[in-house]
Amino acid sequence: MGNFMRDSESAFNNAIQSGKMANPDDYMYMHSKTYEEGGLTYDVFKHVETRQHAVVQVNPIVDNFVKAVDIRKLDKLNNEELTALSKILDKIND
């Protein structure tokens, strides 16, 4: 419980995949927070210019998916496979 640090790449990927962050270059990861034991976890970001905080709920489905996929290797997929993956991600985000 309380504030803790997690992998910032995972935090950004979660925010992007959940549709909460359109321009990740405008933000810096600050920390993550769980308010109660077994409760929801949130990632906290700060806008680099305005200093406003953005709070994004960690989606365990997206977070586990991102951990399982090495995003740097997506270029090995062909167009058909990328389309199928895109449809899966759309389904997760709905």
Sequence and secondary structure as in RCSB ss.txt:
>XXXX:A:sequence
MGNFMRDSESAFNNAIQSGKMANPDDYMYMHSKTYEEGGLTYDVFKHVETRQHAVVQVNPIVDNFVKAVDIRKLD
KLNNEELTALSKILDKIND
>XXXX:A:secstr
 EEE   HHHHHHHHHHTTS S GGGEEEEEEEESSTT  EEEEEEETTT  EEEEE  HHHHHHHHHS GGGGG
GS HHHHHHHHHHHHHHH 
